[in-house]
């Protein structure tokens, strides 16, 4: 997954996306596949996904998570796809309880740093740049939920 390189903005400078950005999730699964990375999850997210899959938290953790330092991350298939990206339909198997990191896509620090970063996001995500216009405030709420 992309890593953030966000540089602090001067307080009097409006971000390049101040007029808002368009996004409409197509549930294509492209944001859940590709290069290996991490989807860090907390205890509440783990419990919610376990509930959705009708598993105990212990069963869920043993089957679907790995330790990365002090944090837990979802495991991946060998090709880098998320373990919950259903291979045939390319849909998320835990969409209703997906982690914050997934719910806030594509409004991540790493996709919003520059207009060029957003353009790259639009090239790989068919929903980025189309659909509903999110206001600057809506984008900021999502961006600040989790630093990615």
ROLUM-871528 format. One record per residue (C-alpha): residue in one letter; y, z, x. Coordinates in steps of 0.25 Angstrom, whole numbers, padded with zeros to 4 digits, always signed. Layout:
<atoms>
AYZX;...
</atoms>
This chain:
<atoms>
X+0000+0000+0000;X+0014-0002+0005;X+0021+0009+0013;X+0035+0013+0010;X+0046+0009+0020;X+0057+0013+0011;X+0070+0016+0018;X+0080+0026+0012;X+0091+0019+0004;X+0106+0023+0005;X+0109+0031-0007;X+0120+0021-0011;X+0111+0009-0010;X+0104+0004-0022;X+0090+0000-0019;X+0087-0015-0020;X+0079-0013-0033;X+0091-0005-0040;X+0091-0015-0051;X+0076-0013-0054;X+0063-0020-0052;X+0053-0027-0061;X+0038-0023-0062;X+0027-0024-0072;X+0013-0020-0068;X+0003-0031-0070;X-0009-0022-0066;X-0014-0033-0056;X-0018-0023-0046;X-0011-0029-0034;X-0004-0016-0031;X-0018-0009-0030;X-0024-0018-0020;X-0021-0024-0006;X-0019-0017+0006;X-0025-0003+0008;X-0016+0009+0005;X-0015+0022-0002;X-0013+0026-0017;X-0010+0041-0015;X-0013+0050-0027;X-0010+0064-0030;X-0019+0074-0038;X-0013+0070-0052;X-0015+0056-0050;X-0030+0058-0045;X-0032+0067-0057;X-0026+0056-0067;X-0035+0045-0061;X-0047+0053-0061;X-0045+0056-0076;X-0043+0041-0079;X-0056+0038-0072;X-0063+0050-0079;X-0066+0057-0065;X-0064+0070-0059;X-0053+0071-0049;X-0064+0074-0038;X-0072+0062-0042;X-0059+0053-0042;X-0055+0058-0028;X-0068+0056-0022;X-0069+0042-0027;X-0055+0037-0027;X-0047+0044-0017;X-0045+0046-0002;X-0037+0056+0007;X-0026+0050+0015;X-0020+0062+0022;X-0017+0073+0012;X-0016+0063+0001;X-0026+0055-0009;X-0026+0040-0010;X-0034+0031-0019;X-0045+0024-0012;X-0045+0009-0011;X-0055-0002-0011;X-0058-0008+0003;X-0048-0019+0000;X-0037-0010-0002;X-0037-0010-0018;X-0035+0003-0025;X-0048+0009-0030;X-0043+0008-0044;X-0040-0006-0044;X-0051-0012-0052;X-0057-0024-0044;X-0059-0033-0055;X-0047-0031-0065;X-0038-0026-0054;X-0033-0015-0063;X-0031-0001-0060;X-0042+0008-0065;X-0033+0020-0066;X-0020+0013-0070;X-0017+0024-0080;X-0017+0035-0070;X-0014+0027-0057;X-0006+0034-0046;X+0009+0035-0045;X+0008+0026-0033;X+0002+0015-0042;X+0011+0018-0054;X+0024+0017-0046;X+0020+0003-0040;X+0028-0006-0037;X+0040+0004-0036;X+0036+0010-0022;X+0045+0012-0010;X+0038+0002-0003;X+0040-0009-0013;X+0055-0006-0016;X+0060-0004-0002;X+0066-0018-0001;X+0067-0030-0011;X+0057-0037-0001;X+0047-0026-0003;X+0048-0028-0018;X+0047-0043-0017;X+0034-0041-0009;X+0029-0031-0020;X+0032-0042-0031;X+0024-0052-0023;X+0011-0043-0023;X+0013-0037-0037;X+0014-0046-0049;X+0021-0035-0057;X+0032-0032-0047;X+0045-0040-0050;X+0041-0043-0064;X+0041-0036-0078;X+0049-0023-0081;X+0062-0020-0074;X+0061-0006-0068;X+0075+0000-0066;X+0078+0006-0053;X+0076+0020-0058;X+0062+0017-0063;X+0059+0011-0050;X+0064+0023-0043;X+0056+0033-0051;X+0043+0025-0048;X+0047+0024-0033;X+0049+0038-0032;X+0036+0043-0039;X+0028+0040-0026;X+0032+0035-0012;X+0024+0022-0009;
</atoms>
